[in-house]
Amino acid sequence: MWTTPGTTSNNISAFWDMMPTFAEIAEIKSEKSDGISFLPTLLSKKQKKHTYLYQEFPKKETSKAIRMGKWKGYISNYKKGDSKMELFNLRKDPREQNNIADKNPQVVCNLRERWTKHTLRRLLKDSICNSAF
């Protein structure tokens, strides 16, 4: 049974969740990725959730963001040496108007730790894959 029209979900997802979702709908196997099918949400079933979402925005200055639950950490211009993280509570501030990093140093530390682990995992995966060629 599909979700009732007009309902909403607090499930967070990203672009990379689309392929696993479409593959599950089509009943075909998709390639391994960080994506999670959100078909269970559409069917009003229990949904597997991301622990966090990580994004890099490859523009001139290059910025990156990490989202865990209600928290979003954001760094702009990191390739130019800017490493100061802005922090937003998306439940209270969905428009990201109030940087509360100074008031929540432990949250910033937790997000940075997750960020570092994610980056190292990607670097190790890429180096293992590239060493085979």
C-alpha positions as semicolon CSV with decimal commas, in nm:
position;residue;x (nm);y (nm);z (nm)
1;M;0,000;0,000;0,000
2;W;0,135;0,340;-0,099
3;T;0,169;0,626;0,148
4;T;-0,145;0,834;0,182
5;P;-0,135;1,136;-0,052
6;G;-0,056;1,464;0,123
7;T;0,153;1,307;0,399
8;T;0,510;1,406;0,473
9;S;0,818;1,225;0,599
10;N;1,107;1,335;0,817
11;N;1,335;1,094;0,632
12;I;1,633;1,275;0,484
13;S;1,765;1,160;0,151
14;A;1,999;1,272;-0,122
15;F;2,037;1,242;-0,497
16;W;2,236;0,920;-0,460
17;D;1,926;0,755;-0,310
18;M;1,741;0,782;-0,641
19;M;1,911;0,493;-0,825
20;P;1,861;0,236;-0,546
21;T;1,498;0,348;-0,518
22;F;1,431;0,322;-0,891
23;A;1,612;-0,013;-0,907
24;E;1,401;-0,150;-0,623
25;I;1,081;-0,029;-0,791
26;A;1,193;-0,196;-1,117
27;E;1,296;-0,506;-0,921
28;I;1,650;-0,501;-1,057
29;K;1,984;-0,499;-0,878
30;S;2,160;-0,164;-0,864
31;E;2,532;-0,101;-0,836
32;K;2,674;-0,065;-0,487
33;S;2,662;0,295;-0,369
34;D;2,610;0,508;-0,060
35;G;2,245;0,540;-0,161
36;I;1,953;0,392;0,030
37;S;1,625;0,312;-0,140
38;F;1,342;0,521;0,000
39;L;1,075;0,292;-0,146
40;P;0,987;0,169;0,206
41;T;0,888;0,527;0,295
42;L;0,667;0,545;-0,013
43;L;0,505;0,218;0,092
44;S;0,455;0,326;0,457
45;K;0,707;0,065;0,574
46;K;1,005;0,085;0,808
47;Q;1,281;0,287;0,642
48;K;1,657;0,235;0,674
49;K;1,815;0,574;0,743
50;H;2,143;0,744;0,667
51;T;2,365;0,797;0,970
52;Y;2,479;1,116;0,801
53;L;2,482;1,286;0,462
54;Y;2,802;1,437;0,324
55;Q;2,826;1,666;0,024
56;E;3,095;1,860;-0,155
57;F;3,001;2,148;-0,379
58;P;3,264;2,179;-0,653
59;K;3,248;2,542;-0,740
60;K;3,516;2,809;-0,757
61;E;3,577;2,822;-0,380
62;T;3,462;2,465;-0,306
63;S;3,250;2,407;0,000
64;K;3,132;2,100;0,184
65;A;2,855;2,010;0,424
66;I;2,763;1,727;0,657
67;R;2,419;1,656;0,799
68;M;2,350;1,437;1,101
69;G;1,997;1,444;1,236
70;K;1,904;1,803;1,315
71;W;2,260;1,932;1,271
72;K;2,426;2,065;0,959
73;G;2,792;2,160;0,947
74;Y;2,916;2,371;0,658
75;I;3,260;2,490;0,550
76;S;3,305;2,728;0,259
77;N;3,629;2,792;0,073
78;Y;3,803;2,491;0,226
79;K;4,042;2,457;-0,069
80;K;4,159;2,812;0,003
81;G;4,239;2,716;0,362
82;D;3,914;2,813;0,535
83;S;3,839;2,538;0,786
84;K;3,598;2,718;1,016
85;M;3,276;2,521;1,036
86;E;2,940;2,690;1,056
87;L;2,674;2,495;1,247
88;F;2,298;2,508;1,209
89;N;2,015;2,339;1,397
90;L;1,784;2,263;1,102
91;R;1,481;2,193;1,324
92;K;1,496;2,540;1,476
93;D;1,662;2,719;1,185
94;P;1,574;2,548;0,853
95;R;1,686;2,854;0,653
96;E;2,034;2,838;0,808
97;Q;2,036;3,198;0,927
98;N;2,201;3,153;1,271
99;N;2,548;3,002;1,296
100;I;2,561;2,841;1,641
101;A;2,903;2,672;1,616
102;D;3,053;2,876;1,902
103;K;2,769;2,768;2,133
104;N;2,798;2,397;2,044
105;P;3,169;2,303;2,025
106;Q;3,104;1,934;2,101
107;V;2,859;1,904;1,810
108;V;3,114;2,071;1,580
109;C;3,379;1,826;1,706
110;N;3,148;1,526;1,642
111;L;3,067;1,645;1,290
112;R;3,434;1,706;1,212
113;E;3,521;1,357;1,335
114;R;3,253;1,200;1,113
115;W;3,372;1,420;0,825
116;T;3,731;1,304;0,869
117;K;3,631;0,937;0,882
118;H;3,422;0,978;0,568
119;T;3,705;1,152;0,382
120;L;3,962;0,891;0,487
121;R;3,731;0,608;0,386
122;R;3,692;0,764;0,040
123;L;4,065;0,825;0,002
124;L;4,149;0,468;0,101
125;K;3,885;0,327;-0,132
126;D;4,017;0,538;-0,420
127;S;4,381;0,447;-0,353
128;I;4,301;0,075;-0,338
129;C;4,105;0,097;-0,661
130;N;4,368;0,305;-0,838
131;S;4,659;0,082;-0,729
132;A;4,509;-0,205;-0,926
133;F;4,566;-0,025;-1,257
